[in-house]
Amino acid sequence: MITAGLICAALLSVVGLSDGSDVAQTPLLWRDEGQSATMNCSHTKDVSYFQMYWYRQLPGETMRQIVLTTTTPPHKYEGDFTEDKFPATKKDAQTGSLTVKTLQPGDSGVYFCAVPQTLNKLSKVHVT
């Protein structure tokens, strides 16, 4: 059996998180081809940080966004990423998970969780 090592690592700091120390993520997973891998992400910020982004970076490629999750689905999948292959959950503001189903060797890479602060601000435009 070919081993599809799924590496889940690194913390990604996005707007509102200075150094990523407020975010915890599954550090490393190894799974066999055909299995599923679930990564968990949590943060210690307040409930205004209720969005969670998941990204993937394959060897030799740039980082790509998989999905934006909130506590109120549906989640927003990007490009050719689908909920069938990458189901995500977000039960509350501080926690979420991403699963990669039916692993193939091409799924091996680095998966990142990012938690931005949601800002509810109005923009004013004045035209003279």
C-alpha positions as CSV (number, residue, x, y, z in Angstrom):
1,M,0.0,0.0,0.0
2,I,1.3,3.5,-0.9
3,T,1.5,5.8,2.1
4,A,-0.1,9.2,1.7
5,G,1.6,11.2,4.3
6,L,-0.6,14.2,5.2
7,I,1.3,16.8,6.9
8,C,-0.7,19.3,8.8
9,A,1.4,22.1,10.3
10,A,2.1,25.7,11.0
11,L,0.1,28.5,12.3
12,L,-0.9,31.3,10.0
13,S,-1.4,34.7,11.4
14,V,-4.0,36.9,9.7
15,V,-5.6,40.2,10.6
16,G,-6.0,40.5,14.3
17,L,-3.5,37.9,15.3
18,S,0.0,39.2,15.9
19,D,2.1,36.1,16.0
20,G,-0.2,33.1,15.7
21,S,0.2,32.2,19.4
22,D,-3.5,32.5,19.9
23,V,-4.2,29.7,17.4
24,A,-3.6,26.0,18.0
25,Q,-3.7,23.3,15.2
26,T,-3.2,19.6,14.7
27,P,0.6,19.6,14.2
28,L,1.3,16.5,12.2
29,L,-0.7,13.6,10.7
30,W,0.4,10.5,8.8
31,R,-2.3,8.4,7.1
32,D,-2.5,5.6,4.6
33,E,-3.9,6.0,1.1
34,G,-7.7,5.7,1.2
35,Q,-8.0,6.8,4.8
36,S,-9.3,10.2,6.0
37,A,-7.4,12.8,8.0
38,T,-9.1,15.4,10.3
39,M,-7.3,18.5,11.5
40,N,-8.6,20.6,14.3
41,C,-8.1,24.3,14.9
42,S,-8.9,26.4,17.9
43,H,-8.2,29.9,19.1
44,T,-8.4,31.9,22.4
45,K,-9.6,35.1,20.9
46,D,-13.2,36.4,21.6
47,V,-16.3,35.6,19.5
48,S,-15.7,38.4,17.0
49,Y,-13.1,35.9,15.5
50,F,-15.9,33.5,14.3
51,Q,-14.6,32.9,10.8
52,M,-12.0,30.3,10.0
53,Y,-10.1,29.9,6.8
54,W,-8.4,26.6,5.7
55,Y,-5.5,26.7,3.2
56,R,-3.4,24.0,1.6
57,Q,0.1,24.3,0.2
58,L,1.3,21.3,-1.9
59,P,5.1,20.8,-2.5
60,G,6.4,23.3,-5.0
61,E,3.1,25.2,-5.2
62,T,1.6,28.4,-3.7
63,M,-0.9,28.3,-0.9
64,R,-4.5,28.0,-1.9
65,Q,-7.6,28.7,0.1
66,I,-9.8,25.6,0.5
67,V,-12.8,26.9,2.5
68,L,-14.1,29.8,4.6
69,T,-16.2,28.5,7.5
70,T,-18.4,30.2,10.0
71,T,-20.8,29.0,12.6
72,T,-23.7,29.3,10.2
73,P,-23.2,27.1,7.1
74,P,-23.1,26.8,4.2
75,H,-19.3,27.1,4.1
76,K,-17.7,28.9,1.1
77,Y,-15.4,26.5,-0.9
78,E,-13.0,28.0,-3.4
79,G,-12.0,26.8,-6.9
80,D,-12.1,23.1,-7.4
81,F,-12.2,22.3,-3.6
82,T,-15.5,20.5,-2.7
83,E,-17.3,19.7,0.5
84,D,-17.3,16.0,-0.6
85,K,-13.5,15.8,-0.5
86,F,-12.9,18.5,2.2
87,P,-15.8,18.5,4.7
88,A,-15.3,21.3,7.3
89,T,-17.1,21.9,10.6
90,K,-17.4,25.0,12.8
91,K,-19.5,24.3,15.8
92,D,-18.6,27.5,17.7
93,A,-16.6,30.7,17.3
94,Q,-13.4,29.2,18.8
95,T,-13.1,25.8,17.2
96,G,-13.3,24.1,13.8
97,S,-12.0,21.2,11.8
98,L,-11.2,20.2,8.3
99,T,-11.2,16.6,7.0
100,V,-9.5,15.3,3.8
101,K,-11.4,12.2,2.7
102,T,-10.2,9.2,0.7
103,L,-6.5,10.3,0.8
104,Q,-4.3,10.1,-2.3
105,P,-0.6,10.7,-2.5
106,G,-1.4,14.1,-4.1
107,D,-3.1,15.2,-1.0
108,S,0.2,15.3,0.9
109,G,1.0,18.9,1.9
110,V,0.8,21.6,4.5
111,Y,-2.7,22.6,5.7
112,F,-3.1,25.9,7.5
113,C,-5.9,27.3,9.6
114,A,-6.3,31.1,9.8
115,V,-8.6,33.1,12.1
116,P,-9.2,36.7,11.1
117,Q,-11.1,39.2,13.2
118,T,-14.4,40.1,11.7
119,L,-14.9,43.8,11.7
120,N,-18.3,45.4,11.5
121,K,-17.5,48.9,10.3
122,L,-19.3,51.2,7.9
123,S,-17.6,53.0,5.1
124,K,-18.6,56.5,4.4
125,V,-18.2,58.0,0.9
126,H,-18.6,61.7,0.3
127,V,-18.9,62.9,-3.3
128,T,-18.6,66.6,-3.9
